[in-house]
């Protein structure tokens, strides 16, 4: 039996419950962290709010934060319903997820490892905690970063980043395995772009923190 964190992207969240259920049925302790990026942007556009990103991260005003909370809550409830009675929905800021304020981004935080009692208690009771990535403050936090910090904080053995791409792609091919040093080199050289960047950065944090990390089919190791 392993303690596993599964991070579900907003694009795949509601369709990925079978993966989570399979891990739990196999005897693993599973904690889910989910995003809601596409849903947040669509709702902001509907409300006439500016969708603004700075260095790939969403600039968050108080008005934006309300949309973030609403969108995350909707995805959280849908996931809990899809996973069934074992699942318990948790809003990160209400259970004590920690983050430090990130300069220049408004109400955005950089997650730090934490060990919320609500997550530990749910796992001990055989439940599947489903965590929405808000931090105490409240602060908006990137879901990939939140998942990695939580995995390190609770001492998970593995973290899976489930996304709509098969893994890290280089020259059109999926990379089966990559070391932290090589991953950092690719990031520093600007050779990667889009959604894989925060996932790889988060996987590096997890791997350095002693958690085996995988983005799709790509293993990230120390």
Secondary structure, DSSP 4 states (H G I P E B T S, - for coil): --EEEEEE-TTTGGG-HHHHHHHHHTT-EEEEEE--HHHHHHHHHHHT----EETTEE-B-HHHHHHHHHHHHHHHHHHHHHH-TTEEEEEHHHHT--EEEPTTSBSBEEE-----HHHHHHHHTT-EEEEE-EETTTEE--HHHHHHHHHHHHT-SEEEEE-SSSS-EETTEE-SEEEHHHHHHHHHTT---TTHHHHHHHHHHHHHTT-EEEETTEEEE-
